[in-house]
Structure formats: C-alpha cells, structure tokens
Amino acid sequence: MPCRPQRGGPALARSIVFAAALFASVACCAATTGADRGRLLLAQYQCGSCHSIPGVASAGGRVASSLKGFGARSYIAGRLANRQETLIRWIQNPKALVPDTAMPSMAVTPDDARDMAAYLLELK
C-alpha cells in the first residue's frame, strides 16, 4: 500500500485551536458600537454570575439586583447619580465610590468600562 500523507494531525489541531481563539477575541472587538461591545464584555467579565442582565448570555444571577431597566434608574447602588462617567468609575472600582459595597473589582479597563456602561445605560 502506498504511504499517504496524514490529513490533520497535530498541526491541523493547533491551527484549529488558534483560529477559534482568534475568532473569539475578534468577535468582541468587531461589535459595531460601544454598547454592542459592552454587552459582550458583560458576559466576558461574568457580571451575570451575580446580576440578571437582559440580552447578555448566561446572565441570570440572583445574588445582586437585576439590571433590567438600568438606564432609567436614578441611582447606581442606591447612592450614586446614574450618570455615564460615574457608572464607568463604578464598573472599574466600586469600592472607591461605595466602600461597603459587595460588588467586587474585576480589573475592568477604562475602555471596557465605557462600553459596558454604554450598554447598561441603553437598558430602559
């Protein structure tokens, strides 16, 4: 029997894994608006582990308040005026604004926090 080159093998497997990882990282950044990207980032940072967030995959948490209608709320955490710049700061470092909050800091970058805030503020 003639020897045929193998189809696939380790090189193909590595290529497939690389392509999948590249696609996953590009999918978040390829969103058309900041709010679209923010929705994806809320899932990436696993905000839905604690919060229920409309439109965010696997965001059915019940530990913290639901974020349904968040954009129509007057306050963040019942204490801070619900404004974009305040929300961005809150997402980045909640304990700096409300020291006794249960919300953890998730090391969110400024750009990610801006886009996450854009999505949340659209929830009316």
C-alpha positions as CSV (number, residue, x, y, z in Angstrom):
1,M,0.0,0.0,0.0
2,P,1.3,3.4,-0.8
3,C,2.1,5.7,2.1
4,R,-0.4,8.6,2.1
5,P,0.3,11.9,4.0
6,Q,-1.8,12.2,7.1
7,R,-4.7,14.6,6.9
8,G,-5.0,16.6,10.0
9,G,-2.7,15.6,12.8
10,P,-1.2,17.9,15.5
11,A,-0.5,20.8,13.1
12,L,-4.1,20.9,12.0
13,A,-5.4,20.7,15.5
14,R,-3.1,23.6,16.6
15,S,-4.4,25.6,13.6
16,I,-8.0,25.0,14.5
17,V,-7.4,26.0,18.2
18,F,-5.6,29.1,17.1
19,A,-8.4,30.1,14.7
20,A,-11.0,29.5,17.3
21,A,-9.2,31.7,19.8
22,L,-8.6,34.4,17.2
23,F,-12.3,34.4,16.3
24,A,-13.4,34.6,19.9
25,S,-11.1,37.6,20.6
26,V,-12.2,39.4,17.4
27,A,-15.9,38.7,17.9
28,C,-15.9,41.0,21.0
29,C,-13.9,43.8,19.3
30,A,-15.8,43.5,16.0
31,A,-19.1,44.7,17.6
32,T,-20.4,47.7,15.7
33,T,-21.0,50.0,18.6
34,G,-19.7,50.6,22.1
35,A,-23.0,49.3,23.5
36,D,-22.8,46.1,21.4
37,R,-19.2,45.5,22.6
38,G,-20.4,46.3,26.2
39,R,-23.0,43.6,26.0
40,L,-20.3,41.1,25.1
41,L,-17.9,42.4,27.7
42,L,-20.6,42.0,30.5
43,A,-20.6,38.3,29.6
44,Q,-16.8,38.1,29.3
45,Y,-16.3,39.6,32.8
46,Q,-19.0,37.3,34.1
47,C,-21.2,40.0,35.5
48,G,-24.2,37.6,35.1
49,S,-22.8,35.4,37.9
50,C,-24.4,37.9,40.3
51,H,-26.7,40.0,38.1
52,S,-29.5,39.2,35.8
53,I,-28.8,41.3,32.6
54,P,-31.2,41.4,29.7
55,G,-29.6,40.5,26.4
56,V,-26.5,39.0,28.0
57,A,-25.8,35.3,27.5
58,S,-25.8,33.3,30.8
59,A,-26.6,36.4,32.9
60,G,-29.2,35.1,35.2
61,G,-27.5,35.7,38.5
62,R,-29.7,36.3,41.6
63,V,-27.1,37.4,44.1
64,A,-27.2,41.1,43.2
65,S,-30.0,43.2,41.7
66,S,-31.3,42.7,38.2
67,L,-30.0,45.3,35.8
68,K,-33.2,45.3,33.8
69,G,-34.2,48.9,33.1
70,F,-30.9,50.2,34.5
71,G,-30.7,53.1,32.1
72,A,-33.9,54.5,33.5
73,R,-32.8,54.4,37.1
74,S,-31.8,57.5,39.0
75,Y,-29.1,55.9,41.2
76,I,-26.3,53.4,41.0
77,A,-26.2,51.1,44.1
78,G,-28.9,53.3,45.6
79,R,-26.4,56.0,46.3
80,L,-24.7,57.5,43.2
81,A,-26.3,59.6,40.5
82,N,-26.7,57.4,37.4
83,R,-24.5,59.2,35.0
84,Q,-22.2,57.8,32.4
85,E,-18.9,58.9,33.9
86,T,-20.0,57.8,37.4
87,L,-21.1,54.4,36.1
88,I,-17.7,54.0,34.3
89,R,-15.9,54.7,37.5
90,W,-18.3,52.3,39.4
91,I,-17.6,49.5,37.0
92,Q,-13.9,49.9,37.3
93,N,-13.6,50.3,41.1
94,P,-16.9,50.1,43.0
95,K,-15.3,50.1,46.5
96,A,-13.6,53.5,45.7
97,L,-17.1,55.0,45.4
98,V,-19.0,52.9,48.0
99,P,-16.6,51.3,50.4
100,D,-19.1,48.9,51.9
101,T,-20.4,47.5,48.6
102,A,-20.4,43.8,48.0
103,M,-19.6,44.3,44.3
104,P,-16.0,43.2,43.6
105,S,-13.5,45.0,41.5
106,M,-13.0,42.9,38.3
107,A,-10.0,44.8,36.9
108,V,-12.1,46.3,34.1
109,T,-10.1,48.5,31.7
110,P,-11.3,52.1,31.1
111,D,-12.3,51.3,27.5
112,D,-14.2,48.1,28.6
113,A,-15.9,50.0,31.4
114,R,-17.0,52.8,28.9
115,D,-18.6,50.2,26.6
116,M,-20.2,48.2,29.4
117,A,-21.7,51.5,30.8
118,A,-23.0,52.3,27.3
119,Y,-24.9,49.0,27.1
120,L,-26.3,49.3,30.7
121,L,-27.5,52.9,30.0
122,E,-29.4,51.7,27.0
123,L,-31.5,49.3,29.1
124,K,-34.6,51.3,29.7
